Amino acid sequence: MAAPRTTKPSILPPLTGTPLDYVPIDRPVNKITPTRFKAPTLRRAAIAAGVAGAAVAISVFAPAVAIGAFAIAFVGGGVWAADALIKAIDSHDD
């Protein structure tokens, strides 16, 4: 006859219980103020918009340039990935 099976209690909380890392969050004590963007944030946003606009314009008006840039980026990414793989393989020899 087989021995009776005993199970240890789980360390996990029940599915319907409170999570172990639960921290109640109260509403903010301070008065809520609207976000004010400062000059560096606006400047970065303007630069990003300009770069995105230039990329779209180049891809629309000169698709060969866009395809070439994409190809160069793809090859560069492949070279970077191969270098990272080589370094990872070499680090396992130590």
TAHU-V966136 format. One record per pair of residues at least 6 apart in sequence whose ideal C-beta (glycine too) atoms are under 6 Angstrom apart, sorted by the first residue. I is the first residue (numbers start at 1). J is the second residue. D is the distance in whole Angstrom. If there is no record, write none. Layout:
i = [I;I]
j = [J;J]
d = [D;D]
This chain:
i = [13;58;58;59]
j = [20;65;66;66]
d = [6;5;5;4]
